[in-house]
Amino acid sequence: MQIALSAAEIADIVHPLSTKGATSVTVRGLASLATAQVGELAFLGNAKYGSEVAATAASVVLLPLGYAGEPGVNQLFLLVQNPSLALARVCARLEQALWPRPAPGVHASAVVAPGARVAASATVGPLCVVEEGAVVGERTHLQAQVFLGRNARVGDDCWLMPGVVVAAECELHERVRLHAGVVVGSDGFGYEFVAGRHEKVPQVGQVIVERDVEIGANSTLDRARFSRTVVGEGTKIDNLVQVAHNVVIGRHCLLCAQVGISGSTTLGDYVVMGGQSGLAGHLTVGRGAQIDGQSGVRTDLAPGSKAKGSPSLPFQLEQRINILRQRLPDLFRRVGEMEAEIARLKKSSAA
């Protein structure tokens, strides 16, 4: 990664509320506090690493307000409300420089149907396929081998990375970002068992992905059996997540890696699901609920609730059970001793 930012340029990006020290060194890389060298930028995003600040060689360090230490020679401390967010904004500037969007236009190897509509400001990369009736919005970028099915619609300022599939009739609203291998509109998993065979139930609905959604690599969103599967505005989905048919996900939810949501389940706004957690079908998860990693939820969850375990229990109850589980060997030992003492007392009494 080749970058070159002066301390003043970094300050213009993060808008520090106060500063300590100064440096004339040009920042040419990013690193952790422990490994940073002169000419690199580091940050303190977790208080447990606070002891590493004094020893870091980083030329510029992003720190939380109230940090009491002093910088070394030719070192600049930028004190900000949220160092992690400040670093993200620096990275956003770097991203623009490292991966600039190519000039608008359709690559010679792409196949665009005559009845498709591609905005003049959009980019359609190598080996893409845009079928009849599909729409590609202004400034949208389709990287290599993206497939848009018949009548699929992609809004303005979207970014679809290599190998993305947006199947027929599915829609992406504005500023959606899909990472490599995402499939929007795969068939929902539906069969009826008839005369000893599994007969496929046609899946004829849509998937609607609202604005400002980001979906991680190789995640899949199944089209609805009828009506719509929906991902709400601002929701962020990690890699390898499965969203089944007719699921409705609210606004600004967070779904971590390997989450699975069964069909016809509804998530309210601001729900958080930890990695490898799963929801059974036809459930309602209330606004702001939080589900711990590897939890299996089989019942509705109230707004603001926290669930843990498989099958899931209220978070604090599951925590207590986990603590008590560790004491079971000692409990069995004590019960064994008590049984032996009772047997001894009975024998003595009988004598």
N, C-alpha and C positions, 0 to 999 in steps of 0.2 A: 504494500500500500504506500503510494507516494503522495505525501501531503506537505504543505508548507503554509503554516499560519503563524503570524506574529502574535505576541501577547495582546496587542491592541485589538487585533481582529477577533481573537477569542473572546475578549471582554465585550466587544460589540455584539457578539452572538448571545452570550449568556446573561448580560446585564447584571453584573455583581452588585450587591447592596453595599459591600465594602471590600477593600483589598488590603493585603499586607505584602510588603516587599516589592521587588521589581526584577525583570529579567529582559535581557536583550537577545536571548536565544530564540531562534525560529523553531517552532514545534513541528516535527516531522513524523510523529507517531503517537499512538495511544498505548498505554500499558497499565497494569495494576500497580498499586503503591509499592509492593514488594519487589517487582521486577523492573520498574521504570528506570530509564537512564536519562542523562542530560539530553535535552532536545525532545522529550516526550511529555505528554499530558496524562495525568492520573486524577482519580477522584476518590472521595470517601463516601461511599453509598451505604455502608453498614457500620454502625458504631463499634462492632467487635474488632474492626481493623484499625481503630483509631491510633493504636500504638505504633502502626507502621508509618504514620505521616512524618514523624520526626526523622526517620531514617531514609525516607524516599529521596531518590536523586532526580525525580521529575522536575522539569523546569517550571511547569505550571500545574497547580493542584486546585481542583474544585472541592470546596469544603463547606459544611453547613454553617449557618450563622451561629455565632457564639463560640466557635473553635478558638481555644485560648493560646495554642502554640504559635511560635514565630517561625518565619521561613528562614532558609539558609541563604548563603551568598548567591546572588544571581538566580533567585528563586521567587516566584510570584504565587501568592495564595489569593484565590478569588472566592469570596464568601457569598454563597447563594442560598436561597430558600430550600432548594432541592437539588443536590449535586447530581443525582442520577438523571433527573430531567434535563439539567444543564448539559450533561454529556450527550444526551440524546439529541439535543439541538445542535451541538457541534457535529455529531455524526450525520445529521440531516444535511448540513452544509457539505460535508465530505461526500455523502451519497450523490449529491447533485453533480459533483465534479468527477467522481470515480465512474459513475454509470449514467452518463448523459443520454437522454433519449435521442435516437437517431432522427434524421430529417423525416418529415411526413412523406407518406407514399406507400405504394403496394409493391412488395418485392416481386421480382420477375418469376420466382418459383411458386408464389402463392396462387391459389385457385379461388377466385371470387365469382360467385354466380351473377349472371346479368341482372337479376332482380334484387340483389343485395344493395344496401346503401352504406357506403364507407365515407365518413366525413373527410374533407380535404386536409384537415389538420391531423388526422389519425395516421398511425403507422401500422402496417400489416407486414409482419416479418416473414422470413423464409419458410416455405412449406406449410403455411397456414391454409386452412380451408374455411371459407365463409359461404354457407349455403344460401339458397334462394330465400329471399324475404328477410334475411338477417340484417341488423342495423349495428353499426359501429360509430360511437359518438365522437364528439370533438376532442382532440388531443389524447385520445385513447391509444394505448400502445399494446399491440399483440406481438409478443415475441415468437420465436420459432415454433412451428408445429402446433399452434393453437387451432382448435376446431370449434366453429360456431355452427350449430345446427339450424335447420329451417326455422325461420321466424324468431330466432334468438335475438335478444336486444341487449346491447352493452352501452351503458350511459357514458357521459363525458368524463374525461380525466381518469379513466380506469387503467390498470396495469395488469395484464395477464401474462404470466411467465411461461416458459417452455412447457409444452405438453398439456396445457389446460384444455378441458372440454366443457363447453357450455352447450348443453343438448337442446333439441328442438323446443321452441316455445318458452324457454326459460329467460329470465330477465335479471340483469344487473343494473342497479341504479348508479348514481354518480360516485366517483372516487373509490371504487371497489378495487382492492388489490388481491389477486389470487396467485399463490405461489405454485411452483412447478408441480404438475401432476394432479391438481385439483379437478374433481369431476362434479359439475353442477347439473343435475338432471338425470342421473342414473336411475334405472327402474327401482321403485320400491319393492321390498321383499314381500310378495303376497301370493299365496297359493291356497286352493281349496282341495281337500282330500276327497276324491270322488272315485268310487269303484276300485279302490286299491292303488290309485295313482294321485300324484300331486298335480293338479291342474292350475296353470298360471292364471292369476287375476290381472288383467291389463291395468297398467298404470298410466292414466291419461291426463293427469294434472300437470302443474307447473312447479318451478322453484322460483321464488322471488327473493333476491338479495338486495337489501336496501342500502342506502348511501353510507359511505365511510366504513364499510365492513372490510376486514382483512382475514383471509383464510389461509392456513399453513399448508405446507406441501403434503400431497397425497391424501388430503381429506376428501370426503364424499358427502354430497347432499342429494338424497333420493327425491325424485319427483313425487308429487302426491298421487295417491290412487285416483282422487278427483280433487278439484279445488287446488289448494296451494300448500306447499312447504315454504315457510318464511323464515328469513334471518333478519332481525331488526337492525335498525340504524345504529352504527357505531360498535356493533358487536365484534369481538376479536376471537377467532378460532385458531387453535394451535395445529400442529401436524397430526396426521393419522387419526382424525376425528370422524366418526360415523353419525350422520344425522338421517334418521329414517323418514319414511313417507308421512306427510301431513303433520310433521312436527312444526310448531310455531315457537321461535326463539325471540324473546323481547329485545329491547334496545340496550346497548352497552353491557351486554353479558360478556363473561370471560370463560372460555371452554379450553382447558388445558389438554395436553397430548393424550391420545388414546381414549378420550371420552366416547361413550356410546349412548345414544338416545333412541329409544324404541318409538315405534310409530304412534302418532296422534297424541303425543305428550306436548304440553304447553309450558314454556318457561316465561315468567314475568321479567320485567326489566331488572338489570343489574344483578342477575344471578351469576354466581361463580361456581364452577365445577372443577375440582382438582383432578390431576392426572389419573387416568384409568378408572375414573368413577363412571357409573352407569345408571340410567333411568329405565325402569320398566315402562310399558306402553300405557297410554290413556291416563297419564298422571297430570296433575297441575302443580307446578313449583312456583311458589309465591315470589313476589318482588323482593329482591335483595337476599334471597336464601343463599346459603353457602354449603357446599357439599365437599367433604374432605376426600383426599386422594384414595382411590381403590374402594370407595364406598359403593354399595349396591342399594339403590333406593327403590322400594316397591310400593310406597304409599305416598299420597299427596303431602307436600310440605307447605307449612304456613309461611306467609311473608316474614322475612327477617330471621327465619329459623336456621339452625346449623345442624347438619347431619353427618354422622361418622359411622363406619363399620359396614359389614356385609353379613346379613341384612342390616341396613342402617338403623341407628338409634339416635336419640337426641345426643348432641355432641358431648355434653358434660357427663351423661350417664355412661357412654361408651368409654370416655377417659377413665372414669372410676373403675369400670370393669377391667380395663387394661391394667390398671395399677393392682387391683385385687388378684388378677390372674398371676402376677409375678409372685404373690405370697402363697399360692396354693401348695407348693412343696413343703413349706414350713407349717402350713395349716394341717396337712395330712400327717406330718411327723408328730405334731402336738396331739392330734386326735388319736393316733396310734399309742402314744404314751398314756393318754387318759384311759383308753380302753384297757391297756395292760394294768394300770393302777386300779381300775374298777374290778377287774378280774382278780387281782391280788386281794383286794378288800373283801370281796365275796368269799373267797377261799378262806381268808382269816376268820370271817364272821361264822362261816359254817363250822369251822373247827372249834 
